[in-house]
């Protein structure tokens, strides 16, 4: 898995695949104020991007990739 779930936020690192999407949805839904750290994310599968766009967790650290940052509006 390319996602580490911490107490205050989830850290998405490297290549985050479709298999991570369902667990991310569940984690976000269980939090009052979910946040994600995308600073070390190199690639997101479209399923994970859709989760982030649909559920809109706070972005603690934006991705380095300009396109991805623009797509997420950060």
Secondary structure by P-SEA (a helix, b strand, c coil): ccccccccbbbbcccccccaaaaaaaaaaaccbbbbbccccccccaaaaaaaaaaccccccccccaaaaaaacc
